[in-house]
Amino acid sequence: MLYTSTRDNSIRVTAAQAIAQGISEEGGLFVPVELPNFDINKISSMTTMSYIDRAKTVLKEFLTDFSEEELDYCVSGAYAAQKFSSPQIAPTVNVDGNKNILELWHGPTCAFKDMALQLLPYLMTVSAKKTADGKTIVILVATSGDTGKAALEGFKNVDHTKILVFYPVDGVSPMQKLQMTTQEGDNVSVCAINGNFDDAQSAVKSIFTNAEIKNELAKKNMMFSSANSINWGRLVPQIVYYFSTYCDLINMGKIKAGDKINVVVPTGNFGNILAGYYAKKMGLPIKTLVCASNSNNVLTDFLKTGTYDKNRKFYTTTSPSMDILISSNLERLIYRIAGNSAEKNASLMQSLKESGKYEITDDMKAQLSDFYGNYATEAEDAAMIKKLYEDTGYVIDTHTAVAASVYEKYRKETGDTTKTVIASTASPYKFTRSVMDAIDNKYDVMSDFELVDELSKLSKVKVPQAIEDIRTAPVLHDTICDVDKMCDNVKRILHI
């Protein structure tokens, strides 16, 4: 399996090269030259497997330059039982008729990013040995909340790596902020920025492609890579859990092998739903990919009109991990529906850079039929949290509420009663104030950790260890900088 760049079709690299490098030299994203095929017999054979074995079955098709022993080391290490609060790693639970919840938050930081970011350090370490000639890999991360902590936790004290995380100072929840600012590790740095996630993401991309900084790094035997989902090693593990949830639905008696399902994904940077799209193109029987946005509904408009336009008001919402107007992973979809034309894709990305917008052709629009896009307001999200709790006793976080709200709109518009999986991307404990306020505003007078304890009583779910750990943890990272000073901060931290 070889990989090319969305902006240069002449490039061919191995999986290890793509993972270690993170992003192509000219700024493109690595994509597989072709996708493997999974027929229903192969998918059915996965129903009796553990999550680890399901992961190996999928990943070995993409990581063909990894030996069986290397792949086993990576996957078994990432999904070790002591790291996840559920023995199923990513269980599927039925909560309401056709509505099945894929719980992706049982990892060490209570967010779906753990599903990839527990694996990525292993993939990165093996890849670096194959390709990086002993260099120290510097991981640069822009986060809207969850990626930062998951990456910090995954890469802390990993040999021959350093990790630098930037987050919007007012754009994450109190729990997300505490998780990052209390992070331990000899090789970690965290910095808040005066700006939003898009500002951080754009600055990180520009640092990645800064020739002067890369030359200085090379002198110190270091190289940049990414833990954001622009790195293929971050995205490919996410394909696994769509196959896994399908197998779970078969085992639960909700579907038979070959039946189609819908998948609903709360979406910001487009990586999680893109993984579902790849799974569908590989043969997983998915009918519709429901792309759920919050008030920052740039993706909703794009899927409906074919015009991507980030020139709009930016909203800070109660689902902060989705407060994004530049969805980086959409580039991978654009490349594919442009007939794998790097030239066409690069032209559209240049238009986005110069004018903040682009419009795809009618032929490309026709290929968006795999998707349905809509968005939900904060009031709708809060109402969904309250209703689902009162009806079933099940408590969801604000991002999952976006997905559940959009799914209701999809059902009303289409009348589609196909069995559906909603990707639950974070534990409600990461957004306790918003969740508890939605259930009853009487809770608003409580402190953050009083709310944690009250949520535990309501949900009858034990407080995750990740939340317990930050109750009394000291703040270790308190740097704040302007966006135009991020590059200076990187130089200072790396002593270049």
Secondary structure, 3 states (H helix, E strand, C coil): CCEEECCEEEEEECHHHHHHHCCCCCCCCEEECCCCCCCHHHHHHCCCCCHHHHHHHHHHHHCCCCCHHHHHHHHHHHCCHHHCCCCCCCCEEEEECCEEEEECCCCCCCECCHHHHCCHHHHHHHHHHHHCCCCEEEEEEECCCHHHHHHHHHHCCCCCEEEEEEEECCCCCHHHHHHHHCCCCCCEEEEEEECCHHHHHHHHHHHHCCHHHHHHHHHCCEEEEECCCCCHHHHHHHHHHHHHHHHHHHHCCCCCCCCCEEEEEECCCCHHHHHHHHHHHHCCCEEEEEEEECCCCHHHHHHHHCEEECCCCCCCCCCHHHCCCCCCCHHHHHHHHCCCCHHHHHHHHHHHHHHCEEECCHHHHHHHHHEEEEECCHHHHHHHHHHHHHHHCCCCCHHHHHHHHHHHHHHHHHCCCCCEEEEECECHHHHHHHHHHHHCHHHHHCCHHHHHHHHHHHHCCCCCHHHHHCCCCCCCCCEEEEHHHHHHHHHHHHCC
